[in-house]
Amino acid sequence: MKLKVSFDYDGTLTRDEVKQYAIELLQRGISIDIHSRRSQNDHFPTEHDDILHFGGSLMKYSRNQAMVEVHLCGMDKVRKIVESGLIWHLDDEKWEVDMINHKRGLHGPYALHYKVGTDFRSECDRLLKVYSYLEL
């Protein structure tokens, strides 16, 4: 199984320190999903251009067939993340992190709360190491 993680876009992946971490993960061959509460049904499709362009621009850093997928989830964001088969999801919205962790069950992804200036990388990397070990 290929390792796959997820980032929220607005307020998380738009931060330079998180974007740099995402690039490093792609270079390590780890696939990335971008989940947003933005919806494909919104009346202003140009609002999606930035997130779709951003997802596409990350692909140039990909190694070992790591992929980047963008998911415009609307109100289904929590459900889609829980059912996604991810290792973890990083999000700046504490209530979404709490909802994902509440609904994830035994095998769903861990949701991690991103706050500016915190060491989010160590917990993300710890989970990746655990899952990498389980895959051997």
C-alpha positions as CSV (number, residue, x, y, z in Angstrom):
1,M,0.0,0.0,0.0
2,K,1.3,3.4,-0.9
3,L,1.5,5.9,1.9
4,K,-0.9,8.8,1.5
5,V,-1.6,11.8,3.7
6,S,-3.9,14.8,3.5
7,F,-3.8,18.5,4.0
8,D,-6.5,21.1,4.4
9,Y,-6.0,23.9,1.9
10,D,-7.1,27.3,3.2
11,G,-5.2,28.2,6.4
12,T,-3.0,25.1,6.3
13,L,-1.4,24.2,3.0
14,T,-1.4,27.9,2.0
15,R,1.2,28.4,4.8
16,D,4.8,28.3,3.6
17,E,6.0,25.9,6.3
18,V,3.3,23.4,5.5
19,K,3.7,23.8,1.8
20,Q,7.5,23.1,2.2
21,Y,6.7,20.0,4.3
22,A,4.2,18.7,1.6
23,I,7.0,19.1,-1.0
24,E,9.4,17.1,1.1
25,L,6.8,14.4,1.5
26,L,6.3,14.2,-2.3
27,Q,10.1,14.0,-2.7
28,R,10.1,11.0,-0.3
29,G,7.4,9.3,-2.5
30,I,4.4,9.9,-0.2
31,S,1.2,10.8,-2.0
32,I,-0.9,13.8,-0.9
33,D,-4.6,14.6,-1.0
34,I,-5.8,18.1,-0.6
35,H,-9.2,18.3,1.1
36,S,-11.2,21.5,1.1
37,R,-14.6,22.5,2.2
38,R,-14.9,24.4,-1.0
39,S,-17.5,22.8,-3.2
40,Q,-17.6,22.1,-6.9
41,N,-21.1,23.4,-6.8
42,D,-20.2,26.9,-5.7
43,H,-21.4,29.7,-8.0
44,F,-17.9,31.1,-8.4
45,P,-15.8,28.5,-10.2
46,T,-12.8,30.8,-10.4
47,E,-12.4,30.4,-6.6
48,H,-11.3,26.8,-7.4
49,D,-8.7,27.8,-9.9
50,D,-6.1,28.6,-7.2
51,I,-6.5,25.3,-5.3
52,L,-6.5,23.2,-8.6
53,H,-3.4,25.1,-9.9
54,F,-1.7,24.7,-6.5
55,G,-2.3,20.9,-6.6
56,G,-1.0,20.7,-10.1
57,S,2.1,22.8,-9.3
58,L,3.1,20.4,-6.5
59,M,3.3,17.4,-8.9
60,K,6.7,18.6,-10.2
61,Y,8.2,17.6,-6.9
62,S,6.8,14.1,-7.0
63,R,9.1,11.1,-6.8
64,N,8.4,7.3,-7.0
65,Q,4.9,7.8,-8.5
66,A,3.7,9.9,-5.6
67,M,0.4,11.6,-6.6
68,V,-1.4,14.8,-5.7
69,E,-5.2,14.7,-5.7
70,V,-7.5,17.7,-5.0
71,H,-10.9,17.0,-3.4
72,L,-13.5,19.9,-3.3
73,C,-15.7,18.3,-0.6
74,G,-18.1,21.0,0.4
75,M,-20.0,19.9,3.5
76,D,-18.9,16.2,3.0
77,K,-15.3,17.0,3.9
78,V,-15.2,15.1,7.3
79,R,-16.9,12.0,5.8
80,K,-14.7,11.9,2.8
81,I,-11.5,12.1,4.9
82,V,-12.7,9.4,7.3
83,E,-13.4,7.1,4.3
84,S,-10.3,7.9,2.4
85,G,-7.7,5.4,3.6
86,L,-5.2,8.1,4.6
87,I,-2.7,7.9,7.4
88,W,-3.3,11.4,8.6
89,H,-5.0,14.7,7.8
90,L,-3.5,18.1,8.9
91,D,-6.1,20.9,9.4
92,D,-6.1,24.3,11.0
93,E,-9.8,24.0,12.0
94,K,-9.9,22.4,15.5
95,W,-13.6,21.5,15.2
96,E,-12.9,19.5,12.0
97,V,-10.0,17.7,13.6
98,D,-12.2,16.8,16.5
99,M,-15.0,15.5,14.2
100,I,-12.6,13.4,12.1
101,N,-11.0,11.9,15.2
102,H,-14.5,11.2,16.6
103,K,-15.7,9.5,13.5
104,R,-12.6,7.7,12.3
105,G,-13.1,4.4,14.2
106,L,-10.2,2.0,14.5
107,H,-8.8,2.3,11.0
108,G,-9.5,5.8,9.8
109,P,-6.9,8.6,9.5
110,Y,-5.6,10.5,12.4
111,A,-6.5,14.2,12.2
112,L,-3.9,16.6,13.5
113,H,-4.4,20.2,14.4
114,Y,-2.1,22.7,12.7
115,K,-1.3,25.9,14.5
116,V,1.2,28.4,13.3
117,G,4.5,28.1,15.1
118,T,3.9,24.6,16.4
119,D,6.0,21.5,15.7
120,F,3.4,19.7,13.5
121,R,6.1,17.8,11.6
122,S,7.2,15.6,14.4
123,E,3.8,14.1,15.0
124,C,3.2,13.7,11.2
125,D,6.6,12.0,10.8
126,R,6.0,9.8,13.8
127,L,2.8,8.4,12.3
128,L,4.4,8.0,8.9
129,K,7.2,6.0,10.6
130,V,4.7,3.7,12.3
131,Y,2.7,3.1,9.1
132,S,5.9,2.5,7.1
133,Y,7.0,-0.1,9.7
134,L,3.6,-1.8,9.5
135,E,3.9,-2.1,5.7
136,L,7.1,-4.1,5.9
